Structure formats: C-alpha cells, structure tokens
Amino acid sequence: MKIRLLVGLVAAIAGGPTLAYGQASEIAELRAAVAALTSRLAALEANQAQLAEAPPAPTLAVDPVIDGVKLNADLRYRHESIDQQGSDRRDRQRIRARIGLSGDVTEKVDIGFRLATGGSSPISANQSLDTGFSRKTIGLDLAYFNWQLSEQLKLTGGKMKNPFNRVGGNGLLWDGDLNPEGLALAIGAGPITASVAGLWVEERSGGSDSMLLGGQVAYSTALNGDTKLEVGAGYFDYLKAQGQTPFFDGSAAGNILAVNGTYPTDFNELELFAELSTQVADRPLAVFFDYVKNTEANAFDTGWAIGGKYGKASGPGSWEVGYTYQDLEANAVIGIFTDSNFGGGGTDGSGHIFKAAYAFNQKMKLNLTYLLNERGADSGNKLDYDRFQADISFKY
C-alpha cells in the first residue's frame, strides 16, 4: 500500500501545473513511466490475491506405478516359539522385509528385481531381532526377465520366482521363499499347463556343475458348477549331486549323508499331485494331495502331504483356516530346498500343520501357524518338535 500511495503522489505532482519553462517534455515522459508502473503494480496485486485464495499445493505421494515402473514392498513381523524335546524353549521376534521394482522393456519383455532381508539362505528371508540392535543384512532376492514368446510360451531367466506349482501352497518339495536360478519355460494350452526348467544349483571351477533339470505338467477340468479338479505330475533330476557336499552351508537339512559328509546318491524326484476346489456356504474350499519319491535313493525315499483350506483371507474382514498332515522321509528330496519351518526345516519329519488367517484389509493380514511334528526318526534320533508362529504382514 505504501508503494501505491507513493505512485499516486508522484502522479498527482506530474499532473499539476508546469514547474518550469522547458520541462514539458520531461513531465510527459514522467507521466508515461508512472502510468506503466501503476499498471504493473495493479497486475502484481491481482496475482497476490489469486495466490492467497488458491488451495495449498498437494504433498508429494509415491505412486506405485511411475513411468511404467512398478514398485512393490512388504513387511512381516513374527513372534515365534519353538519347543523341541531335549532343548530349552526358544522364543524370538523376526522380520521379513522385501522391496522390488519391475517394468516393461517392450510389449513382450519385462524385467524385475527385489531386495530382501535374511542373509544368504535360499529358503528364508527372515531376520531375527538380536545381537544388540545391530544393522541387518540385505541381499538380492530376485533378478529376472520374462519374455512372452507367444500366447502359449513364456521364457523366464535369472534369479526367479519358483516356476513349479506348489500344490496347496505346501512345502513338501519347495519352501515358499525359494527363488531358483537359471532358465524356465512356461507353457499354456487350454486346460493343460506345463513348466520346464534348467536350473544351476552349484557352479564349480574345477569339476562338473550340479544342475536341476525338471518339468511339471498339470491338467485342469471343471466338474460341475464351482468345482474344479487339477491333477499333475513332475520330475526333477539333479545332475552331479551324488558325492557332493550339501549345496548350502554344508547343512544336511535332514538328508542322511555318507560318512564323508556327501550325498550318497543322486536325487531324481518323481512327483504326483491333485487339488480339488469348490464352494461351500459361499466360501472357497480346496483339498490337495502331494506325493514324491526319490527313485535314486536306497531307503527313506518317499514323502507325502494331504490337506485343505477353507475360506480366503483377502478382503476386509475375511478369514481362512487350513490343515495339513505331512510325512517326509530323510532322502525323499534335497533337504535344503524344502519347508524351512516343518520339523525345524529339511526332511526326516512328520506331523500336523494348523493355520488360520484374518485380513484387516487388502494390505494387512494376521496369520497364525502351529506345527505339531516329530523329527529325526529315520536317522535314529526321534524328537518331538512344536512350533508356533504369529505374523502380522503389510504390503504395498
């Protein structure tokens, strides 16, 4: 306002009588300058008024899709209690944190990678809360490409999500956190689906590499209404396993080793599975059966699981319950790749798995798991093993 009054005063003076002879041209120029200044000042005041009335600028929000790049993340907090015969009860708190990016390279090719807690274990991204608030390890969990060769064929390469079906979501052969490495081809043709893969288990500079060549095929059919049946088979041939030390951390993970600490035989795992899904009281019900046999083992060569799940914890207020009974002999499968929780992880275990889950919303879920197992019977050291887990998980 002071500037406006000053300009008005100058304009008044300039518009008054002539102050001296010969100054008419100077006064005219001054009047023009004052008029221009007045116009600019009026425009400035108008802009200030608009800014005062405008709503505040929105805060910056992270969009899960940015220029074709998708961001995903999840966090799980777990309380776990373990009671093994002959050992003190163990209680611990654990977290699993993962963050990944994916994006399209072309219309038919996409790539992705993900980082996760948990160190180098191939079957667990869990990180215990201990060692004096120390910083925790982050590792590469996924790094892959997907190439849609045709409507029926998709090629995946790198460190990838498991290309094989885990019937019923069970870990008889594969833990849910296992992300194998190599190349896999997914095939879809109507009711028939299949996956074949060449996976690199152990590369050696001085000797033959250990590989997994495997395939799985499934057939799905609708029986009536909401009822569907899927049956399938798989075959997984580990090359150069016999005579080698366990593939990760020297751990037998339930496998019975030779006296020199190596696998006594190869592992050629034949799998047969079936799953029936339907609706009961407007809720999904699924029951499954999974069977595996190591055709190269001389003893303790089979495993099987049977179970089911009722309901689905997905939307707000939804829930599910599940039960599985499993019996996995010592040399039926490679122990370091099977379920990390059942019987303490690995093979040579049997018993029950009880599960329940409740979804607060689509991004928050509570999971409860109780494992009532026995372990070590095949190795001659049979022990009771109980494990309780309470998880709350968040995803973005």
C-alpha positions in Angstrom: 0.0 0.0 0.0 2.9 2.4 0.7 4.2 1.9 -2.8 0.7 2.6 -4.2 0.4 5.8 -2.3 3.9 6.9 -3.4 3.0 6.3 -7.0 -0.3 8.2 -6.6 1.6 11.2 -5.1 4.1 11.2 -8.0 1.2 11.0 -10.5 -0.5 14.0 -8.8 2.6 16.1 -8.9 3.2 15.1 -12.5 -0.4 16.1 -13.4 -0.1 19.5 -11.7 0.9 22.8 -13.3 4.2 23.2 -15.1 7.1 23.7 -12.6 9.4 25.5 -15.0 9.5 26.6 -18.6 11.0 24.0 -21.0 10.2 20.9 -18.8 7.0 19.9 -20.6 8.7 17.0 -22.5 10.3 15.7 -19.3 7.0 15.8 -17.5 5.2 13.9 -20.3 7.8 11.2 -20.1 7.4 11.0 -16.3 3.6 10.7 -16.7 4.1 7.8 -19.1 6.5 6.0 -16.7 4.2 6.4 -13.8 1.3 5.0 -15.8 3.3 1.9 -16.7 4.4 1.4 -13.1 0.8 1.7 -11.9 -0.3 -0.9 -14.4 2.4 -3.3 -13.3 1.6 -2.8 -9.7 -2.1 -3.5 -10.3 -1.2 -6.8 -12.0 1.1 -7.8 -9.2 -1.6 -7.2 -6.6 -4.1 -9.2 -8.6 -1.7 -12.2 -8.7 -1.1 -12.0 -5.0 -4.8 -12.1 -4.4 -5.2 -15.2 -6.5 -2.4 -17.0 -4.7 -4.0 -16.1 -1.3 -7.3 -17.7 -2.4 -5.7 -20.8 -4.0 -5.7 -24.1 -2.1 -2.3 -25.3 -0.7 -0.1 -27.4 -3.0 -0.6 -31.1 -2.6 2.0 -33.1 -0.7 4.2 -35.5 -2.7 2.9 -39.0 -2.8 4.7 -42.1 -4.0 2.8 -43.7 -6.9 3.3 -47.5 -7.2 3.4 -47.1 -11.0 5.9 -44.4 -12.2 6.6 -44.1 -15.9 5.9 -47.8 -16.4 8.0 -48.9 -13.4 6.1 -50.8 -10.7 7.1 -50.6 -7.0 6.1 -53.3 -4.5 7.1 -53.9 -0.9 6.0 -55.9 2.0 6.9 -56.3 5.7 6.2 -59.2 8.1 6.6 -59.1 11.8 6.7 -62.5 13.5 6.6 -63.8 17.1 7.9 -67.4 17.1 8.0 -70.0 19.8 9.9 -73.3 19.4 9.7 -76.3 21.8 11.9 -79.2 20.9 12.3 -82.3 23.0 15.6 -82.2 24.9 16.2 -78.4 24.3 15.1 -75.3 26.1 12.1 -73.5 24.8 13.1 -70.7 22.4 11.1 -67.5 21.8 12.2 -65.0 19.2 11.0 -62.0 17.2 11.7 -61.9 13.4 11.1 -59.6 10.5 11.0 -60.1 6.8 11.2 -57.0 4.6 11.2 -57.0 0.8 11.2 -54.3 -1.8 11.1 -54.8 -5.6 10.8 -53.0 -8.9 9.6 -54.2 -12.3 8.9 -52.7 -15.6 8.3 -53.3 -19.3 11.2 -53.3 -21.7 8.9 -53.9 -24.7 5.3 -55.1 -25.1 6.6 -58.7 -24.7 9.5 -58.3 -22.4 9.6 -57.2 -18.7 12.3 -57.3 -16.1 12.4 -57.1 -12.3 14.5 -57.3 -9.2 13.9 -57.5 -5.4 15.9 -57.0 -2.3 15.2 -58.8 0.9 16.4 -59.4 4.5 17.6 -62.7 5.8 21.2 -63.1 4.6 22.1 -65.8 2.1 19.7 -68.6 3.0 17.9 -69.9 -0.2 14.7 -70.7 1.7 14.2 -67.9 4.3 14.2 -64.1 4.2 13.5 -64.0 8.0 15.8 -61.9 10.1 15.9 -62.4 13.9 15.9 -59.3 16.1 19.0 -59.8 18.2 22.8 -59.0 18.5 22.4 -55.7 20.2 20.3 -53.7 17.7 22.9 -54.4 15.0 22.2 -53.5 11.4 20.6 -56.3 9.4 21.8 -57.9 6.1 20.0 -57.1 2.8 20.5 -59.5 -0.2 19.4 -59.9 -3.8 16.2 -61.9 -3.7 15.1 -61.7 -7.4 16.7 -60.5 -10.7 14.9 -61.9 -13.7 13.4 -61.3 -17.1 10.1 -62.5 -18.6 9.8 -62.9 -22.4 6.4 -63.7 -23.9 7.5 -65.6 -26.9 3.9 -66.3 -27.9 0.4 -66.6 -26.4 1.3 -70.1 -25.1 5.1 -69.7 -24.3 6.9 -67.5 -21.8 10.6 -67.7 -21.1 12.0 -66.6 -17.7 15.6 -66.3 -16.8 17.8 -65.2 -13.9 17.0 -65.5 -10.2 13.3 -66.0 -10.5 10.2 -67.0 -8.6 9.7 -70.7 -8.4 8.4 -71.8 -11.8 6.9 -75.0 -10.4 3.5 -75.4 -8.9 3.4 -75.8 -5.1 0.1 -77.7 -4.8 -2.0 -76.4 -2.0 0.8 -73.8 -1.3 2.5 -76.6 0.6 6.3 -77.0 1.0 6.8 -80.7 0.5 9.3 -80.2 -2.2 9.9 -76.4 -2.2 9.8 -73.7 0.5 7.7 -70.7 -0.3 10.7 -68.4 -0.2 12.8 -70.4 -2.6 13.8 -68.4 -5.7 15.8 -70.7 -8.0 18.3 -69.6 -10.7 18.5 -70.5 -14.3 16.0 -70.6 -17.2 12.4 -71.7 -17.2 9.8 -72.1 -20.0 6.1 -71.9 -19.1 3.6 -73.5 -21.5 -0.1 -73.0 -21.5 -2.6 -74.7 -23.9 -6.1 -74.6 -22.7 -6.7 -76.9 -19.7 -3.0 -78.1 -19.9 -0.2 -76.1 -18.3 3.5 -77.1 -18.1 6.8 -75.8 -16.9 10.3 -77.0 -17.8 13.5 -75.6 -16.4 17.2 -75.9 -16.3 18.4 -74.5 -13.0 22.0 -74.0 -11.9 22.5 -75.4 -8.4 26.3 -75.3 -8.0 28.9 -74.0 -10.4 32.4 -75.4 -9.9 35.6 -74.0 -11.5 37.3 -77.4 -11.2 34.7 -80.1 -12.0 31.2 -80.7 -13.3 28.4 -78.4 -12.3 25.4 -79.5 -10.3 22.2 -78.7 -12.1 18.5 -79.4 -11.8 16.6 -80.4 -14.9 12.9 -80.5 -14.2 9.4 -80.4 -15.6 5.9 -80.4 -14.4 2.6 -80.8 -16.2 -1.0 -80.3 -15.0 -4.5 -80.8 -16.3 -7.5 -78.8 -15.0 -11.1 -79.5 -15.6 -14.4 -78.2 -14.4 -16.5 -81.0 -12.8 -19.7 -79.0 -12.2 -20.6 -75.5 -11.1 -17.8 -74.1 -9.0 -16.0 -77.4 -8.6 -12.7 -77.8 -10.4 -10.1 -80.6 -10.4 -6.4 -80.3 -11.2 -4.1 -83.3 -11.5 -0.5 -83.3 -12.5 3.0 -84.8 -12.3 6.5 -83.6 -12.1 10.0 -85.0 -12.5 13.2 -83.3 -11.1 16.6 -84.7 -12.0 19.6 -83.3 -10.0 22.7 -83.8 -12.1 26.0 -84.3 -10.2 24.5 -84.5 -6.7 26.0 -87.8 -5.7 29.3 -87.5 -4.0 28.9 -83.7 -3.4 28.7 -81.9 -0.1 25.3 -80.3 0.7 24.7 -77.4 -1.7 24.2 -74.7 1.0 26.3 -74.1 4.1 27.3 -77.8 4.4 23.9 -78.5 6.0 22.4 -82.0 5.7 18.9 -80.5 6.4 17.6 -83.9 7.3 19.2 -85.8 4.5 21.3 -88.9 5.6 24.8 -88.3 4.2 27.7 -90.7 3.6 30.4 -91.0 6.2 32.5 -88.4 4.3 29.6 -85.8 4.5 28.4 -86.1 0.9 25.1 -87.1 -0.7 25.3 -90.9 -1.1 23.0 -91.0 -4.2 21.6 -88.7 -6.8 18.2 -87.2 -6.4 15.6 -88.0 -9.1 12.3 -86.8 -7.7 9.0 -88.0 -9.1 6.0 -86.0 -8.0 2.3 -86.7 -8.3 -0.3 -84.2 -7.2 -4.0 -83.4 -7.2 -6.2 -80.5 -6.0 -10.0 -80.2 -5.8 -11.5 -76.7 -5.3 -15.2 -75.8 -4.8 -17.5 -73.5 -2.9 -19.2 -74.3 0.5 -21.5 -71.8 2.1 -20.3 -69.2 -0.3 -16.7 -69.7 0.7 -13.9 -71.4 -1.2 -12.8 -74.8 -0.1 -9.7 -76.6 -1.5 -8.2 -80.0 -0.7 -5.0 -81.4 -2.1 -2.7 -84.4 -2.1 1.0 -84.3 -3.0 3.4 -87.3 -3.3 7.1 -87.5 -4.0 9.6 -90.4 -4.4 13.4 -90.2 -5.0 13.9 -93.0 -7.5 17.7 -93.0 -6.8 17.6 -93.5 -3.0 18.0 -96.9 -1.4 15.9 -96.1 1.6 13.8 -93.4 3.2 12.8 -92.3 -0.3 9.2 -91.1 -0.1 7.2 -88.2 1.1 3.5 -87.2 1.0 1.2 -84.5 2.3 -2.6 -84.1 2.4 -4.6 -81.1 3.5 -7.1 -78.4 2.8 -8.1 -74.8 3.3 -11.5 -73.2 3.8 -12.1 -69.5 3.2 -9.8 -66.9 1.8 -8.3 -64.0 3.8 -8.2 -61.3 1.2 -10.8 -58.5 1.5 -11.6 -56.6 4.7 -12.9 -58.9 7.5 -12.3 -62.1 5.5 -10.7 -65.2 7.0 -9.4 -68.7 6.3 -8.4 -71.8 8.1 -6.2 -74.7 7.0 -4.8 -78.1 8.0 -2.1 -80.4 6.5 -0.6 -83.7 7.5 2.9 -84.4 6.1 5.4 -87.2 6.2 8.7 -86.6 4.5 11.4 -89.2 4.7 15.1 -88.3 5.0 16.2 -88.8 1.4 13.0 -88.1 -0.5 14.0 -84.7 -1.6 17.0 -82.3 -1.3 16.6 -81.1 2.3 17.8 -77.5 2.0 15.0 -76.6 -0.5 12.0 -77.9 1.4 9.9 -76.1 4.0 12.1 -74.2 6.5 9.5 -74.5 9.3 8.1 -78.0 9.2 10.0 -80.2 11.7 12.6 -77.5 12.1 13.3 -77.4 8.4 14.5 -80.0 6.0 13.5 -83.7 5.6 13.1 -86.5 8.1 9.9 -85.2 9.7 6.2 -85.9 10.1 3.2 -84.4 11.7 0.5 -81.7 11.6 0.2 -78.1 10.4 -2.6 -75.9 11.6 -3.2 -72.5 10.0 -5.6 -69.6 10.4 -5.6 -66.1 8.9 -7.6 -62.9 9.1 -7.4 -59.9 6.7 -7.9 -56.5 8.2 -8.0 -55.1 4.7 -6.3 -55.9 1.4 -2.9 -54.8 2.7 -2.8 -56.0 6.3 -3.2 -59.6 7.4 -2.8 -61.7 10.6 -1.5 -65.3 10.2 -1.3 -68.0 12.9 0.5 -71.3 12.4 1.0 -74.2 14.7 3.2 -77.1 13.8 3.0 -80.3 15.8 5.7 -82.5 14.5 8.3 -85.3 15.0 11.7 -85.2 13.5 14.8 -87.4 13.2 13.0 -90.8 13.2 14.9 -92.0 10.1 18.3 -91.1 11.5 17.6 -92.9 14.8 17.1 -89.7 16.9 13.4 -89.2 17.1 12.3 -86.0 18.8 9.1 -84.1 19.4 9.1 -80.7 17.8 6.4 -78.0 18.2 6.5 -74.5 16.7 4.0 -71.6 17.0 4.1 -68.5 14.7 2.0 -65.3 14.9 2.6 -63.0 12.0 1.2 -59.6 11.0 2.1 -58.6 7.5 1.8 -55.4 5.5 2.2 -54.9 1.7 2.3 -52.0 -0.7 
